[in-house]
Amino acid sequence: MLIKSLLIPREELLTVGPEDVLKTALDKINSRNFLSIPVVDGRKFKGVISKERIFARYFEVGGDKED
């Protein structure tokens, strides 16, 4: 199987911007059951944000498990 068979068309891709809040990213990730989504500034790729990293950082800064 080729990688291109698993790619999502640009029109269907969910992204966040560098100034978006983490809740926005997490909501978008969860809405499609993704593990991560790209971070873009306009049309420029800046990186990837993952569900794992969001939760890791949340608990690093003392977030409450119940929240």
MDTraj code that builds the backbone (N, CA, C; nanometers):
import mdtraj as md
import numpy as np

residues = "MET LEU ILE LYS SER LEU LEU ILE PRO ARG GLU GLU LEU LEU THR VAL GLY PRO GLU ASP VAL LEU LYS THR ALA LEU ASP LYS ILE ASN SER ARG ASN PHE LEU SER ILE PRO VAL VAL ASP GLY ARG LYS PHE LYS GLY VAL ILE SER LYS GLU ARG ILE PHE ALA ARG TYR PHE GLU VAL GLY GLY ASP LYS GLU ASP".split()
xyz = np.array([
    [0.0846, -0.1180, 0.0000],
    [0.0000, 0.0000, 0.0000],
    [0.0888, 0.1238, 0.0000],
    [0.0488, 0.2225, -0.0776],
    [0.1245, 0.3466, -0.0869],
    [0.0734, 0.4499, 0.0133],
    [0.1609, 0.5358, 0.0572],
    [0.1257, 0.6410, 0.1517],
    [0.0134, 0.7276, 0.0969],
    [0.0185, 0.7579, -0.0328],
    [-0.0829, 0.8474, -0.0891],
    [-0.2253, 0.7940, -0.0741],
    [-0.2389, 0.6648, -0.0548],
    [-0.3729, 0.6086, -0.0370],
    [-0.4306, 0.6411, 0.1014],
    [-0.3474, 0.6882, 0.1927],
    [-0.3916, 0.7230, 0.3276],
    [-0.4013, 0.8740, 0.3521],
    [-0.3621, 0.9531, 0.2529],
    [-0.3605, 1.0979, 0.2697],
    [-0.5009, 1.1573, 0.2652],
    [-0.5174, 1.2660, 0.3369],
    [-0.6434, 1.3395, 0.3404],
    [-0.6296, 1.4576, 0.2440],
    [-0.7267, 1.4795, 0.1564],
    [-0.7192, 1.5960, 0.0666],
    [-0.7135, 1.7262, 0.1457],
    [-0.6438, 1.8246, 0.0930],
    [-0.6255, 1.9537, 0.1606],
    [-0.7584, 2.0156, 0.2022],
    [-0.8606, 2.0015, 0.1178],
    [-0.9906, 2.0602, 0.1468],
    [-1.0550, 1.9986, 0.2715],
    [-1.0200, 1.8770, 0.3056],
    [-1.0776, 1.8072, 0.4210],
    [-0.9885, 1.8128, 0.5449],
    [-0.8707, 1.8691, 0.5311],
    [-0.7733, 1.8703, 0.6396],
    [-0.8107, 1.9725, 0.7465],
    [-0.8071, 1.9302, 0.8701],
    [-0.8265, 2.0217, 0.9829],
    [-0.6908, 2.0739, 1.0262],
    [-0.6816, 2.2030, 1.0520],
    [-0.5574, 2.2638, 1.0986],
    [-0.5882, 2.3619, 1.2102],
    [-0.4850, 2.4024, 1.2803],
    [-0.4935, 2.5105, 1.3785],
    [-0.3815, 2.6086, 1.3496],
    [-0.3966, 2.7294, 1.4017],
    [-0.2924, 2.8308, 1.3884],
    [-0.2108, 2.8408, 1.5150],
    [-0.0938, 2.9016, 1.5054],
    [-0.0070, 2.9135, 1.6233],
    [-0.0685, 2.9936, 1.7380],
    [-0.1656, 3.0783, 1.7103],
    [-0.2291, 3.1602, 1.8135],
    [-0.3580, 3.0990, 1.8681],
    [-0.4009, 2.9850, 1.8144],
    [-0.5207, 2.9176, 1.8664],
    [-0.4936, 2.8614, 2.0051],
    [-0.5990, 2.8470, 2.0851],
    [-0.5841, 2.7878, 2.2178],
    [-0.5834, 2.6356, 2.2061],
    [-0.5273, 2.5695, 2.3055],
    [-0.5155, 2.4232, 2.3016],
    [-0.6514, 2.3545, 2.2960],
    [-0.7523, 2.4131, 2.3576],
    [-0.8856, 2.3531, 2.3528],
    [-0.9359, 2.3433, 2.2092],
    [-0.9088, 2.4441, 2.1284],
    [-0.9478, 2.4405, 1.9873],
    [-0.8807, 2.3242, 1.9172],
    [-0.7513, 2.3077, 1.9404],
    [-0.6783, 2.1968, 1.8789],
    [-0.7332, 2.0626, 1.9252],
    [-0.7571, 2.0499, 2.0539],
    [-0.8078, 1.9241, 2.1088],
    [-0.9477, 1.8927, 2.0554],
    [-1.0325, 1.9933, 2.0450],
    [-1.1666, 1.9726, 1.9898],
    [-1.1599, 1.9251, 1.8449],
    [-1.0714, 1.9855, 1.7652],
    [-1.0577, 1.9438, 1.6254],
    [-1.0004, 1.8032, 1.6151],
    [-0.9013, 1.7724, 1.6966],
    [-0.8424, 1.6376, 1.6968],
    [-0.9493, 1.5344, 1.7317],
    [-1.0261, 1.5617, 1.8350],
    [-1.1289, 1.4672, 1.8797],
    [-1.2451, 1.4552, 1.7812],
    [-1.2748, 1.5619, 1.7082],
    [-1.3890, 1.5599, 1.6173],
    [-1.3743, 1.4568, 1.5060],
    [-1.2502, 1.4238, 1.4721],
    [-1.2259, 1.3255, 1.3657],
    [-1.1462, 1.2055, 1.4160],
    [-1.1307, 1.1978, 1.5462],
    [-1.0565, 1.0883, 1.6073],
    [-0.9127, 1.0795, 1.5548],
    [-0.8493, 1.1968, 1.5352],
    [-0.7092, 1.2034, 1.4941],
    [-0.6200, 1.1946, 1.6178],
    [-0.4940, 1.1687, 1.5953],
    [-0.3948, 1.1744, 1.7031],
    [-0.3229, 1.3089, 1.7039],
    [-0.3183, 1.3748, 1.5866],
    [-0.2515, 1.5038, 1.5748],
    [-0.3060, 1.5778, 1.4532],
    [-0.2787, 1.7087, 1.4485],
    [-0.3141, 1.7894, 1.3325],
    [-0.2030, 1.8907, 1.3064],
    [-0.1921, 1.9382, 1.1817],
    [-0.0891, 2.0371, 1.1488],
    [-0.1208, 2.1744, 1.2063],
    [-0.0139, 2.2462, 1.2360],
    [-0.0236, 2.3862, 1.2759],
    [0.0274, 2.4674, 1.1570],
    [-0.0568, 2.5580, 1.1071],
    [-0.0195, 2.6393, 0.9917],
    [-0.0424, 2.7857, 1.0212],
    [0.0395, 2.8692, 0.9622],
    [0.0258, 3.0143, 0.9713],
    [0.0011, 3.0621, 0.8291],
    [-0.1260, 3.0893, 0.7977],
    [-0.1616, 3.1147, 0.6579],
    [-0.1511, 2.9832, 0.5824],
    [-0.0608, 2.9779, 0.4869],
    [-0.0369, 2.8525, 0.4145],
    [0.0992, 2.7922, 0.4516],
    [0.1663, 2.8512, 0.5511],
    [0.2988, 2.8032, 0.5899],
    [0.2892, 2.7023, 0.7041],
    [0.3446, 2.5834, 0.6822],
    [0.3476, 2.4778, 0.7822],
    [0.4426, 2.5168, 0.8938],
    [0.3928, 2.5088, 1.0187],
    [0.4740, 2.5436, 1.1357],
    [0.5098, 2.4226, 1.2203],
    [0.4295, 2.3164, 1.2132],
    [0.4561, 2.1982, 1.2933],
    [0.3310, 2.1145, 1.3095],
    [0.3324, 2.0293, 1.4112],
    [0.2217, 1.9390, 1.4386],
    [0.1932, 1.9438, 1.5885],
    [0.0647, 1.9446, 1.6233],
    [0.0254, 1.9365, 1.7640],
    [-0.0485, 1.8044, 1.7832],
    [-0.0137, 1.7342, 1.8886],
    [-0.0747, 1.6024, 1.9114],
    [-0.1537, 1.6014, 2.0414],
    [-0.2492, 1.5117, 2.0452],
    [-0.3296, 1.4919, 2.1659],
    [-0.2374, 1.4546, 2.2824],
    [-0.1418, 1.3674, 2.2559],
    [-0.0489, 1.3241, 2.3600],
    [0.0290, 1.4422, 2.4180],
    [0.0773, 1.5306, 2.3312],
    [0.1561, 1.6456, 2.3774],
    [0.0697, 1.7443, 2.4557],
    [-0.0542, 1.7633, 2.4110],
    [-0.1450, 1.8536, 2.4823],
    [-0.1661, 1.8045, 2.6253],
    [-0.1962, 1.6749, 2.6402],
    [-0.2198, 1.6212, 2.7744],
    [-0.0920, 1.6185, 2.8572],
    [0.0205, 1.5859, 2.7958],
    [0.1475, 1.5835, 2.8696],
    [0.1773, 1.7225, 2.9268],
    [0.1621, 1.8247, 2.8442],
    [0.1906, 1.9608, 2.8899],
    [0.0916, 2.0054, 2.9976],
    [-0.0340, 1.9680, 2.9803],
    [-0.1373, 2.0025, 3.0776],
    [-0.0996, 1.9511, 3.2170],
    [-0.0553, 1.8267, 3.2229],
    [-0.0198, 1.7694, 3.3533],
    [0.1161, 1.8186, 3.4029],
    [0.2061, 1.8569, 3.3109],
    [0.3355, 1.9135, 3.3512],
    [0.3160, 2.0436, 3.4290],
    [0.2138, 2.1209, 3.3921],
    [0.1922, 2.2501, 3.4584],
    [0.0922, 2.2390, 3.5730],
    [0.0612, 2.1159, 3.6138],
    [-0.0216, 2.0960, 3.7314],
    [-0.1701, 2.0895, 3.7051],
    [-0.2113, 2.0522, 3.5849],
    [-0.3531, 2.0396, 3.5531],
    [-0.4190, 1.9303, 3.6357],
    [-0.5453, 1.9486, 3.6587],
    [-0.6236, 1.8531, 3.7380],
    [-0.6807, 1.7437, 3.6490],
    [-0.6623, 1.6206, 3.6872],
    [-0.7103, 1.5067, 3.6081],
    [-0.8612, 1.5128, 3.5868],
    [-0.9351, 1.5638, 3.6841],
    [-1.0810, 1.5715, 3.6741],
    [-1.1279, 1.6745, 3.5712],
    [-1.0451, 1.7765, 3.5453],
    [-1.0806, 1.8797, 3.4452],
    [-1.0724, 1.8201, 3.3072],
])
top = md.Topology()
chain = top.add_chain()
for i, resn in enumerate(residues, 1):
    res = top.add_residue(resn, chain, resSeq=i)
    for name in ("N", "CA", "C"):
        top.add_atom(name, md.element.get_by_symbol(name[0]), res)
traj = md.Trajectory(xyz[None], top)
